[in-house]
Amino acid sequence: MAVHVQDYLRMHKMPHIWCPGCGTGIALGAVVRAIHNVGYSRDEVIVITGIGCSARTNAIIDFNTFQTTHGRALSFATGFKLTRPEMKVVVITGDGDGAGIGGNHLIHTCRRNIDITTILINNSIYGMTGGQYSPLTPQGSYATTAPYGTVEPSFDICKLAEGAGATYVGRATAYHVTLLEQLVTKALKHEGFSLVEAITQCPIGYGRRNKMKSPTEMLKWQKEHAVNVKAAAGMSPEQLEGKFLIGEFVNKTAPEYTKLYQKLIEDAQSKGAK
Amino acid sequence: MKRQVKLLQGNEACAMAAVAAGVRFFAGYPITPATEIAEILAQELPKVGGTFIQMEDEIASMAAVIGASIGGVKGLTATSGPGFTLKQENLGYAAMVQVPCVIVNVQRGGPSTGMPTLPAQMDVMQARWGTHGDHPIIVLCPSTVYEYYMLTIKAVNFSEMLRMPVIILSDAVVGHLREKVVLPDISEIEIVERKKVTVPPEEFLPFKPDADDVPPFVSYGKGYRYHMTSNNYDEGGYPATNNHQVADKLLRRLHNKIEKRRGEIVMTEEIMMDDAEVAIFAYGCTARSAYSAVETARAQGLKVGLIKALTLWPFPREVVEKYGDKVQAVIVPEMNMGQLVGEVERALKDKKAGVRPLNRFDGKMITPEQIVSAVKEVK
């Protein structure tokens, strides 16, 4: 059934603050539709954010919402989820927020396999502060703090999440928005820690310094460089040169943290500690 | 249940008091001389249905405590100087967003990692001003194991009552000391819960305060959907980053919460001050030496008294001022290079009494003999 995303928005908080052509709204739309697909009520969902363009998503959506400090949303969410395991906890973060300043928290939240659904909106840049390079900015790109091109290699946040123990990991783009919605839907249903990376366009902070002035050019770049993980299985390394993978990378079952802790409480109350 | 006589370590008393006060969530990171609090709560919290988690760092543990408190549970964390520095970021968040939580800082010598883990009183100003911005804070400081227990309960109560972070500033001496304590029966201890919302969801504004400037609280998932942000915000909880009037009003309110209950929050003990000609103003482990110094000096016929501060912030200026024209001098012994002495000087700037700092910052306690000598220099 079709859903009007507006039904889930706090329309009295409009207009939003994102730049023209920004992809954050596309990613947010997919998240809202995914929540609708799963059938969660507004009251049982909490959306927690940190700082940056991604963080501004939750002031305008009509769920339980709070914004935290830069990079720390997952740590706040961990405390919240442990005390309110019945609630559906969603964290929306960005490449600077989640992979930079909050990178350590991301690793350890993956490791704990706590039931939090994380959407990492990767616009390849620190957009809110005006276009500085992030840990996920492609090497050689231009940014206000990389006027000669970035020297640093970026890393693959999905591989990092997988290595750290996340039990559901996937990636899509603003162009592949249907896939994004499908991945977030599955991530929400998944019991344990899930991470979905949403590659989005930032024409103002990133694109115009990197020969992609318009949002259309950036979306075309996403279309032309993304390869579905299933299709990639039959492709040679040469064919995959310069491409990135999208789709579902990890979907496995492991004991969930709050369930394990509940068991610990029951044991402590019946048997006592060693 | 009756009063219990126990031999307790300071940090142990703190952990027991936290459970008695209703704390059901602890997140922390190992650091000496505070770790016993985490170790004990790891054991005790699950027994009462609470949660303990050791986070990946001090920043995350502060964040998790706030997250748990937003979930509706009383939360506490414990650390020492270096960890306290890392907690400052989210401590400011709790002050701004009005989230109750308690932070215990068992002080050790600094700067930086300093003297792990010899005692010091070097975090008095960090406790007041460590996080950026003009935030409100309450800081309580025990000098005995019994006070550590009672002030932990007070800290949790103040925090819940006023929706704000409260700091307990103990030190390596008081934290590791074992003393005989007589604990009151649990039923005699006043436990405060945060004010609950009384209006229906359609009339609800999450940050609309009552007359005491404290907004009632309702946790998420109870039918009251709302937003919270650490940006300057309006009564609806939404960012109002460029609204000067809203900013002015909010910041005043955050501070007025404390000022309106100042009489209750500012706690001191005045010992042998009635006829005192010299006062010693002391707190924490140094107050132990000061008490002993007063006894020794009195035995020698010197009229000396002790003002012991249990609340460091807000600073008990009214108590110090009261003696400003009655005593010749106020001696302020501190295990730092002179921090709270500045507040004593401010309180006495138009008074007759002189202010004499007495400082030691080598990891050793100030001895009663040092204080008695300082008294004799005045006389």
Interface residues (C-beta under 8 A of the other chain):
Chain A: R10 K13 R42 D43 E44 I46 I48 N58 A59 D62 F63 N64 T65 F66 Q67 T68 T69 R72 S75 F76 A77 T78 G79 F80 K81 L82 T83 R84 E86 M87 N104 H105 I107 H108 Y261 L264 I265 D267 A268 Q269 G272 A273
Chain B: R24 F25 A27 Q43 P46 K47 G49 T51 I53 M55 E56 D57 I59 A60 S61 A63 A64 V65 I66 G67 A68 S69 I70 G71 G72 V73 G75 E89 N90 Y93 V97 S219 Y220 G221 K222 G223 R225 Y226 H227 M228 T229 S230 N231 Y238 P239
